[in-house]
Amino acid sequence: MRTTVKLYALDYRQSRTYLTASIFVAGNIVLPQLFHLLPQGGITWLPIYFFTLVAAYKYGWQVGLLTALCSPLVNSLLFGMPHPAALPAITLKSVLLATAAGYAAHHFQRISLLILAAVVLAYQSVGTLGEWLIIGNFSQAIQDFRIGLPGMCLQIFGGYFFLRQLLSK
């Protein structure tokens, strides 16, 4: 399934960029709190990445990058999740996701399940290598591939349907 979309490329000189990023950061605060009500909900569903994907894909890499940087930090400061020791790896993956999603949206100018799957696979693969370098534990670094497959599917399928709804308005 493929859909042509109206994409935006907000830049840092626009106040709309910061307002839009703030809305997506709020989403990345609320969604993880909901998933943390489930046993191992955070590491299974990877909710902190969801709105970063949507923000970067719809509004460009700059909104995505603001969302990627602020979401883990604000969540950690407010709720202690992610744990401060996990912040470098999660922030790295968030930044990679924002970059990959922003690039894919700009390059393809449309949305499809295949494009979103490629975005998720790209940021998770490179992010896993980066996490391995950061923490020095390969088994822990591949945790998203061992435990977080439902979350990756949520990003792909949920992101696709959320973006389609957002784009149809």
Disulfide bonds with the S-S distance in Angstrom:
none
